[in-house]
Amino acid sequence: MSNPHSPHAPDDPDVPSDGLERADVEAAKSAARHRHHPVVSTLGILSDVADQIPLGIVCASVMAGGLVADRPDVLHLGTRMMAAHVLANLVKRRIKNRVRRTRPEEIVGNRSYRFEAGETQGGHDTSFPSGHTAGAVAVAAILSRDKPDLALPALGMAALIAGVQIPRAKHYPIDVLAGIALGFASARVVDRVLPGTECHHTSQRTIMSDQATRSVSASFDTREAADRAIEHLVQQHGIDRTDVFAEAEGAENTVGTKHSGGDADKDGAMTDAPLAGTIKVSVDVPERHAQTVQENLGDMGGRNIAMR
């Protein structure tokens, strides 16, 4: 942090003449020359989605989507995203209230600079750390862990939000690095306190390998009914798909009586047998969950429910 009694650089009276802080300020000043470029201005506006209220709305929308679609996994994801966002914001705010650092736009315009402990006096001296970066990284980290397929776009967006804060003269590189660290740390804490779906599945597979398991089975009249039951077990109860099996119970037809394409003979008549067979769905679960799964298969229309 700057010391008013230390040697001063001639062009910026309040900035140390050398060291890491000086290099940090010079990097921010150099990047700030592009702050009025249309690309930087546009990306800067878009990056405001990571501000406190807009990012909270994004997280709440994911939660609402999970409720409306009856998707507990999506609701849980939105809850974890919101928790990481709130935690990162709380810590960021406590730091900003105790550390004064002039934003780059102030030093570029007024050659006024402070980086010291003390109560902030306005938005112009709350540069450290980058709140946009902390929130974006925290939410992206949670999203990438719960939805690995979205990891690249989520982390890429967070990187873009973090990076543009420097040329738009809102933050110094060290502010952004501190925001990145805070974001990942917040996501890590949420992982410990509120584990994600991937952690749940991994944990369940570990439990199943370490403890006695039971196989619960039920018969369904149609493939559609069997598929619904399987999706219910996966989405509502966190059963891993690799632990659910579906097969025809006998030799009867289980597909249907309507033909298509190459299934049709020359005169178009249907020659295969009418729908008659049933589908057997079986699930391997830890013994303590077997009763719940058995009841749920019955609620989904299963017959001849058995446990072994």
C-alpha positions in Angstrom: 0.0 0.0 0.0 1.1 3.5 -0.6 2.9 5.5 2.0 2.7 9.3 1.9 6.3 9.6 3.3 7.9 7.3 0.7 9.6 8.5 -2.5 7.1 9.5 -5.1 7.0 9.1 -8.9 7.0 12.5 -10.6 4.0 11.8 -12.8 1.7 10.2 -10.2 2.6 11.9 -6.8 0.8 9.3 -4.6 2.0 6.1 -6.3 5.2 4.3 -5.1 8.1 4.8 -7.5 8.8 1.1 -7.8 7.7 -2.4 -6.8 4.7 -4.5 -7.5 2.1 -1.8 -6.7 3.8 0.6 -9.2 3.8 -2.1 -11.9 0.1 -2.8 -11.2 -0.8 0.8 -11.5 1.2 1.2 -14.7 -0.4 -1.9 -16.3 -3.9 -0.5 -15.5 -3.0 3.0 -16.9 -1.7 1.4 -20.1 -4.8 -0.7 -20.5 -7.1 2.3 -19.7 -6.1 4.0 -22.9 -8.5 1.6 -24.6 -11.4 2.4 -22.3 -13.4 4.3 -24.9 -12.9 1.7 -27.7 -16.3 0.4 -28.8 -15.4 -3.2 -28.1 -14.3 -2.4 -24.6 -17.3 -0.2 -23.9 -19.7 -2.9 -25.2 -18.1 -5.7 -23.3 -18.0 -3.5 -20.2 -21.7 -3.0 -20.4 -22.4 -6.7 -20.9 -20.1 -7.5 -18.0 -22.5 -5.7 -15.7 -24.6 -8.9 -15.6 -22.1 -9.9 -13.0 -23.0 -6.9 -10.7 -24.7 -7.8 -7.5 -28.4 -7.4 -8.4 -28.3 -8.7 -12.0 -26.3 -11.8 -11.0 -28.7 -12.5 -8.2 -31.5 -12.4 -10.7 -29.7 -14.9 -12.9 -29.3 -17.3 -9.9 -32.9 -16.8 -8.8 -34.1 -17.5 -12.4 -32.4 -20.8 -12.4 -34.0 -21.7 -9.0 -37.4 -20.6 -10.4 -36.9 -22.7 -13.5 -36.2 -25.7 -11.4 -39.4 -25.2 -9.4 -41.6 -24.6 -12.4 -40.2 -27.6 -14.3 -40.3 -29.8 -11.2 -36.5 -30.4 -11.6 -35.0 -30.7 -8.1 -31.5 -30.9 -9.7 -31.9 -27.5 -11.4 -33.4 -26.0 -8.2 -30.4 -27.3 -6.3 -28.0 -25.9 -8.9 -29.6 -22.5 -8.7 -29.5 -22.6 -4.9 -25.8 -23.4 -5.0 -25.1 -20.6 -7.5 -27.0 -18.1 -5.3 -25.1 -19.3 -2.2 -21.7 -18.8 -3.9 -22.8 -15.4 -5.3 -24.0 -14.2 -1.9 -20.9 -15.4 -0.1 -18.5 -13.8 -2.6 -20.4 -10.6 -2.4 -20.4 -10.5 1.4 -16.7 -11.1 1.7 -16.0 -8.6 -1.1 -18.1 -5.9 0.6 -16.3 -6.4 4.0 -12.9 -6.0 2.3 -14.0 -3.0 0.3 -15.3 -1.3 3.4 -11.9 -1.7 5.1 -9.5 -1.1 2.2 -9.4 2.1 0.2 -8.0 1.9 -3.3 -8.7 4.5 -5.9 -10.1 3.2 -9.2 -7.9 3.4 -12.3 -10.3 5.9 -13.9 -9.6 8.3 -11.1 -5.9 8.1 -11.4 -6.1 8.5 -15.1 -8.3 11.5 -14.9 -7.1 13.2 -11.7 -3.7 11.7 -10.9 -5.2 11.0 -7.4 -4.3 7.6 -5.9 -4.7 5.8 -2.5 -4.2 2.2 -1.5 -4.5 2.0 2.2 -6.5 0.6 5.1 -9.5 2.7 6.1 -13.2 3.2 5.6 -14.2 3.9 2.0 -15.6 7.3 1.1 -17.4 6.4 -2.1 -17.4 4.3 -5.2 -14.2 5.9 -6.5 -12.1 4.2 -3.9 -13.6 0.7 -3.8 -11.4 -0.8 -6.5 -10.0 -3.7 -4.4 -11.1 -6.5 -5.0 -13.1 -6.8 -8.2 -16.6 -7.7 -7.2 -17.7 -8.4 -10.8 -14.9 -10.9 -11.1 -15.6 -12.5 -7.7 -19.3 -13.0 -8.4 -18.8 -14.2 -12.0 -16.1 -16.7 -11.1 -18.0 -18.1 -8.0 -21.2 -18.7 -10.1 -19.2 -20.1 -13.1 -17.3 -22.5 -10.8 -20.5 -23.9 -9.3 -22.1 -24.2 -12.8 -19.1 -26.0 -14.2 -19.0 -28.5 -11.4 -22.7 -29.4 -11.5 -23.0 -29.2 -15.3 -19.6 -30.2 -16.8 -20.9 -29.8 -20.3 -21.3 -26.1 -19.5 -17.9 -25.6 -17.9 -16.2 -24.1 -21.0 -18.8 -21.4 -21.8 -19.3 -20.6 -18.1 -15.6 -20.2 -17.2 -15.0 -18.5 -20.5 -17.7 -15.9 -19.7 -16.3 -15.4 -16.3 -12.8 -14.9 -17.8 -14.2 -12.3 -20.2 -16.0 -10.4 -17.4 -12.8 -10.4 -15.3 -10.5 -9.4 -18.2 -12.5 -6.4 -19.4 -12.5 -4.8 -16.0 -8.8 -3.7 -16.6 -9.1 -1.9 -20.0 -12.4 -0.3 -18.9 -10.4 1.3 -16.1 -12.5 -0.1 -13.3 -9.9 -2.3 -11.7 -6.2 -3.0 -11.5 -4.8 -6.4 -12.4 -4.2 -7.3 -8.7 -7.9 -6.4 -8.0 -9.0 -8.9 -10.7 -6.6 -11.6 -9.4 -8.0 -11.1 -5.9 -11.6 -11.4 -7.3 -10.7 -14.6 -9.0 -9.3 -16.1 -5.8 -12.3 -14.9 -3.8 -14.7 -16.4 -6.4 -13.1 -19.9 -6.4 -12.8 -19.8 -2.6 -16.5 -19.0 -2.3 -17.5 -21.9 -4.6 -15.2 -24.2 -2.6 -17.0 -23.3 0.6 -20.4 -23.9 -0.9 -19.2 -27.3 -2.2 -18.4 -28.2 1.4 -21.5 -26.9 3.0 -24.0 -27.6 0.1 -22.6 -30.4 -2.1 -23.6 -30.5 -5.7 -25.4 -33.2 -7.7 -22.1 -34.6 -9.1 -20.8 -34.9 -5.5 -24.0 -36.6 -4.5 -23.8 -39.1 -7.3 -20.1 -39.8 -6.5 -21.0 -40.2 -2.9 -23.9 -42.5 -3.6 -21.7 -44.7 -5.8 -19.1 -44.9 -3.1 -21.8 -45.9 -0.5 -23.1 -48.6 -2.8 -19.7 -50.0 -3.3 -18.9 -50.0 0.4 -22.3 -51.2 1.8 -24.8 -54.0 1.2 -27.2 -53.3 -1.8 -30.6 -54.6 -2.7 -32.1 -55.0 -6.2 -35.7 -53.7 -6.5 -37.7 -54.5 -9.6 -41.2 -53.8 -11.0 -43.1 -54.6 -14.2 -44.6 -51.9 -16.4 -47.1 -52.3 -19.2 -45.4 -50.0 -21.7 -42.0 -48.7 -22.5 -43.3 -45.2 -21.9 -44.4 -46.0 -18.4 -41.0 -47.7 -17.7 -39.1 -44.7 -19.0 -41.2 -42.3 -16.8 -40.3 -44.4 -13.8 -36.6 -44.4 -14.6 -36.6 -40.6 -15.1 -38.4 -40.2 -11.8 -35.8 -42.3 -10.0 -32.9 -40.4 -11.6 -34.3 -36.8 -11.3 -36.2 -37.0 -8.0 -34.0 -39.4 -6.0 -30.5 -39.0 -7.5 -30.2 -42.6 -8.6 -27.4 -43.0 -11.1 -28.5 -44.2 -14.5 -25.9 -46.9 -14.5 -27.7 -48.5 -11.6 -31.0 -48.8 -13.4 -31.8 -51.6 -15.8 -34.7 -52.1 -18.2 -35.5 -55.3 -20.2 -38.4 -57.2 -21.7 -39.8 -59.7 -19.3 -40.7 -62.3 -22.0 -40.7 -63.0 -25.7 -43.8 -60.9 -26.5 -43.6 -57.7 -28.5 -42.9 -54.6 -26.4 -42.5 -52.0 -29.2 -46.0 -51.6 -30.6 -47.9 -52.4 -33.8 -47.2 -49.5 -36.0 -44.5 -50.0 -38.7 -42.3 -47.4 -40.4 -39.7 -47.4 -43.2 -38.0 -50.7 -43.7 -40.3 -52.4 -41.2 -43.2 -52.4 -43.7 -43.7 -55.2 -46.2 -44.5 -54.7 -49.8 -48.3 -54.3 -49.5 -48.0 -52.2 -46.3 -49.7 -54.8 -44.1 -48.5 -55.1 -40.5 -47.2 -58.6 -39.8 -45.5 -58.4 -36.4 -47.4 -59.3 -33.2 -49.5 -56.7 -31.3 -48.1 -55.1 -28.2 -48.3 -57.7 -25.4 -45.0 -57.8 -23.5 -44.1 -56.0 -20.3 -41.0 -54.2 -19.3 -39.1 -55.0 -16.2 -37.2 -52.2 -14.4 -34.7 -53.1 -11.8 -32.7 -50.8 -9.6 -29.6 -51.5 -7.5 -29.6 -49.3 -4.4 -28.1 -49.2 -0.9 -30.2 -51.4 1.4 -31.4 -48.4 3.5 -32.9 -46.8 0.4 -34.5 -50.0 -1.0 -37.9 -49.4 0.7 -38.2 -45.9 -0.6 -37.4 -47.0 -4.2 -39.9 -49.9 -3.9 -42.7 -47.5 -2.8 -41.8 -45.1 -5.6 -41.9 -47.8 -8.3 -45.4 -48.6 -7.0 -46.5 -45.0 -7.1 -45.3 -44.8 -10.8 -47.6 -47.7 -11.8 -45.3 -50.6 -11.3 -46.6 -54.1 -10.7 -45.2 -57.3 -9.3 -42.8 -55.3 -7.2 -40.0 -57.4 -5.7 -36.9 -56.9 -3.7 -33.9 -59.2 -3.3 
